[in-house]
């Protein structure tokens, strides 16, 4: 996350890259009259863009009715909740006790609320070493708690599943068999129950119900795992025959033949009646193979199929489109000459024109964590919905969608987190604290330490970290911030090599903003305590390879240099994630695939280094959805080259008042939003009206004036049926009718002159006198297209077909492009079209349809 969008000033044009952002200054009487604002704005290609390099004359703290609420208590609460829960868990009590000790050990400052000694510390290493040596911290020994396996409970769930299956309740049987699989220990771990084969029996029974529920792929997997888990050899032919049937259902004839032949071999020399059935199946499959039977393709994993970005990938930002770049803030040099807005930071910017619907970013998560409440419904690794989960081999607290995800998790982070899963839950840790731990455990410690030492965010330069292209890639001119032009002052760029932003490198996340200089001592102390608490939890695992002496721990609070490094890393992550993480969600539909009644459900949190470069706007230009843990960003409205590409951090102008938005943004993200929706105090949906009136854009080059038009004038722009190949407007129709009025009661010549005068006045720009008839007619047509798009969206919801969804998307994009060129925001139909487009786009990501299987729209 960076702060509010900023457009570089007109003085920043010493290179082609700088010239890209030069935007014409202008004033608008109509805009000033609507907003009550007498400050400068720019109309970039007819679009409102705040000239944020301009230093406003007003004091935002003293704007009277526009005052930005600053509630220090609420700000502190928001920050605290990014660490731990206020209502449950033992960490809160531990933190309170330690802060009391800090105040007692040194001369406490009422203003700071913590000891002056801690408040004076300036580096993360000093902080972790100071806090680790406190008596209350050294005495803390969090227990190793996790949900272990239970063979007796697993057997009980399996027997309940057998009863449910006999009763004909297949869904209940599946749930019970899955519960048995989750609690069953690995083969041989508990010989007192089922001779140590509890897991094998649970998997075998579940494979049978999966075949009945027409999930042959999962049935084959479970049967194979049951055999690998020691399923009795005397009964193995049953599972092998089942695997053959399932492969036939999938159209995988070669695999089916292999399974049937293995089943026949398992029966031995006296196959009997079972062998006869298998022999018939073998002949049937061979016949299909000889006749070239149609082979069904194996299902691909949806979560890994990221869409391509529009127009090809950017060289600078490999996860983004070529149209996306990064503008770097130029900080004030102290003499007031630069004109840069303090806190503007880096932000994503359009390098070339962007259209509504364009895919701008498709990025895998750098790290992600599932919400604990979703552990029973979603895969712990990829976040896909669970149907027949597989457990961790040691604990019962997490579930995976398949062996691939389980192996990936257990080879990285879960081997260290497994033994303290319940401890983390009992402590009341926030999801961001868990994400900080995940970032630490998923990669080698030395790799992270090197990244921390090399590239920590510098608030004084705001430079984007880049690395040299790998050997074998093309070399050439050095890329700049956004356009790819040369960056003359980059000290890390030598010999003219091409560089890029590697979002998989830890140095990319180290380069994200932390706002450490703005943190209160209390906030920093709590984060330091959390970092050390997580270190103590990791002691129950094999994460730390070197274990020091007890004397070392008593002296400095740590057992090894590794622990000090890990604590520094955790403290950095805990600061960075507060402002850069993204909530991961899925879209829920009730019974039918209806867009208007859809809801988003929070399922986890992730860090995305490329998307973290996008700034906030209460009138966002993008929307995002998720495929598993990966994020996709698409444009909601067109943007011209040089404009910022804003996303939204939560508060939007259509749903919340400016005062509410400012309070949330200032308390959660520590900045005052200066987007145009806040400066102009745009109305919410409730206050916006029915969309009958509009503010047209003058289309004359060099004018870009705002022309208010009331609802009556727009209603009169009704296009008459074509006559002699020409369109007639309502005024011409009225004149034609009244000119033939013979009774003297119709329009007189004088009345007709008044109408023409009114028409002339309403249809001309008050600045350049250009006609606005075409713009008015266009708005009327666009409103009709919007209604057609809504109808198409509803039809797509009823039929659940991708064709109809794509058609609705195209219609909404057409509306949005047209409204953008014709009217100034906020215009009700324009904003509604963007929200509707967002709903359609969300159907391409993680979805769940109640009472049905989790499926995408049909092709």
VENTAVEN-V276609 format. One record per helix or strand of 3 or more residues. SS is the DSSP state (2 for helix, 1 for strand). FROM is the first residue (numbers start at 0). LEN is the number of residues. If there is no record, write none. Layout:
# VENTAVEN-V276609
ss = <SS | SS>
from = <FROM | FROM>
len = <LEN | LEN>
This chain:
# VENTAVEN-V276609
ss = <2 | 2 | 1 | 1 | 2 | 2 | 2 | 2 | 2 | 2 | 2 | 2 | 2 | 2 | 2 | 2 | 2 | 2 | 2 | 2 | 1 | 1 | 1 | 1 | 2 | 2 | 2 | 2 | 2 | 1 | 2 | 2 | 2 | 2 | 2 | 1 | 1 | 2 | 1 | 1 | 2 | 2 | 2 | 1 | 1 | 2 | 2 | 2 | 2 | 2 | 2 | 1>
from = <15 | 28 | 40 | 46 | 59 | 63 | 71 | 90 | 115 | 123 | 134 | 150 | 169 | 193 | 197 | 215 | 232 | 252 | 271 | 301 | 323 | 346 | 358 | 366 | 371 | 402 | 413 | 430 | 444 | 498 | 505 | 515 | 520 | 549 | 560 | 580 | 598 | 610 | 621 | 629 | 657 | 675 | 684 | 693 | 705 | 710 | 729 | 748 | 772 | 801 | 827 | 846>
len = <4 | 7 | 4 | 3 | 3 | 3 | 10 | 15 | 4 | 9 | 4 | 16 | 14 | 3 | 15 | 13 | 18 | 15 | 19 | 3 | 4 | 4 | 5 | 4 | 3 | 8 | 14 | 11 | 10 | 3 | 5 | 3 | 18 | 7 | 20 | 9 | 9 | 3 | 6 | 6 | 12 | 4 | 4 | 4 | 4 | 6 | 9 | 14 | 27 | 21 | 15 | 3>
